[in-house]
């Protein structure tokens, strides 16, 4: 069991191993983490929504890829059936990022 926590100053992520009650690793970001989602059954694949409109994909080895969204994000969700990352922001659009294609799809209108 692993517990993932994020902090604001400095912007960082810490992972704790609960069986051993110890710090497993920590990672630092360029901006504050607004929201994050673990994409795999364990902690080894995760995505982080940052306050500077960027989305970072991490694996167990570190940062894998970074992309940006058009508006400041507020929350994100992962839909495993379609392998889409759903990003909600300041406007009425919900942006869809296809992780299979590696491209943005037509946004959903929530307004």
C-alpha positions in Angstrom: 0.0 0.0 0.0 1.3 3.4 -1.0 -0.1 6.8 0.1 0.5 9.8 -2.3 0.4 13.3 -1.0 1.0 16.7 -2.6 2.1 19.9 -1.1 2.1 23.6 -2.1 5.5 25.0 -1.0 7.6 23.8 -2.6 5.3 22.1 -5.1 6.0 18.4 -4.6 4.7 14.9 -4.4 5.6 12.5 -1.7 4.9 8.8 -1.7 4.8 6.8 1.6 5.1 3.1 1.9 2.5 2.2 4.6 3.8 -1.3 5.4 7.2 0.1 6.4 5.9 3.6 7.5 8.6 5.3 5.4 9.1 7.8 2.6 9.3 5.9 -0.7 10.2 8.8 -3.0 9.4 12.5 -3.6 9.2 14.5 -6.8 9.2 18.3 -7.3 7.1 20.3 -9.8 7.4 23.7 -11.4 3.9 24.7 -10.3 1.4 23.7 -7.6 -0.6 20.4 -8.1 -4.3 21.2 -8.5 -5.4 17.6 -8.9 -4.0 14.2 -9.8 -5.2 10.8 -10.9 -3.5 7.4 -10.7 -3.9 5.6 -14.0 -2.8 2.1 -13.0 -3.8 -0.3 -10.2 -0.6 0.8 -8.3 1.1 4.1 -8.1 3.4 3.5 -11.1 1.4 5.5 -13.7 -0.1 8.9 -12.7 -1.2 12.2 -14.3 -0.9 15.6 -12.5 -2.9 18.8 -13.3 -0.7 21.8 -12.4 -1.7 25.4 -11.7 0.2 26.7 -14.7 -2.2 24.9 -17.2 0.1 22.0 -17.7 -0.6 18.3 -17.4 2.3 16.0 -16.5 2.4 12.3 -17.1 4.6 10.3 -14.7 5.8 6.7 -14.5 7.7 5.0 -11.8 10.9 6.4 -13.3 9.9 10.0 -13.3 8.2 12.5 -15.7 7.3 11.0 -19.0 5.5 13.8 -20.9 4.0 17.3 -20.4 1.2 19.0 -22.3 -0.8 22.1 -21.8 -4.6 22.8 -21.8 -6.3 26.0 -23.1 -7.7 27.2 -19.7 -6.7 26.8 -16.1 -7.8 23.4 -14.9 -9.8 22.7 -11.8 -10.2 18.9 -11.9 -9.4 15.8 -14.0 -10.8 12.4 -14.4 -9.8 9.2 -16.2 -12.2 7.1 -18.2 -10.6 3.7 -18.7 -13.2 2.4 -21.1 -12.2 4.9 -23.8 -8.7 5.7 -22.4 -9.6 9.4 -22.2 -8.5 12.0 -19.7 -11.2 14.5 -18.9 -10.1 18.0 -17.9 -12.5 20.5 -16.5 -11.5 24.2 -16.3 -12.7 27.7 -15.8 -15.1 27.5 -18.8 -18.1 25.3 -19.7 -16.0 23.0 -21.8 -14.6 19.6 -20.6 -11.5 18.9 -22.6 -10.9 15.3 -23.7 -7.4 14.0 -24.2 -7.2 10.6 -25.8 -4.3 8.7 -24.3 -4.5 6.1 -27.0 -4.2 8.6 -29.9 -2.1 11.1 -28.0 -4.4 14.0 -29.2 -7.1 16.2 -27.9 -10.7 15.3 -29.0 -13.7 17.5 -29.5 -14.5 19.0 -26.0 -17.8 18.3 -24.2 -20.0 21.3 -23.5 -21.3 21.3 -19.9 -23.2 24.6 -20.1 
